[in-house]
């Protein structure tokens, strides 16, 4: 499917802005810069729909922000963890973040190893801002399945992010 990317610039910048707000950090990045960097990481074709393109672009933007935070944290060990919330899609933009961005990224990568579909649902919901029905359409699954995956993944991620290192014993 042919996607008219220039017509989506405002929407892409809005998604990039959401990634910046959700990072909880005062990053030296602008939404336009994130869009451009993400665009360089995207394939040029193979989109099933506009929603599929936006979900994929959002994933690339998430990677740009996480890579930036990792690089910045490596340079400034004393800057502390960046924090976000597990219900990113539902939280007000000015709400205080709650969870370390890099810890969430690591936990989401672990979830992807265990259940790629559930990790993709989290990614599209949290980072892409997609609604349940939109996620179902992109993934070709029912809305009830998306809701179950979302609830399971949120619970699993919360447990992973709040457990102490001693919980393994």
Secondary structure, 3 states (H helix, E strand, C coil): CCCCHHHHHHHHHHHHHHHHHHHCCCCCCCHHHHHHHHHHHCCCCCCCCHHHHHHHHHHHHHHHHHHHHHHHHHHCHHHCCCEECCCHHHCCCCCCCCEEHHHHHHHHHHHHHHCHHHHHHHHHHHHCCCCHHHHHHHHCCCHHHHHHHHHHHHHHHHHHHHCCHHHHC
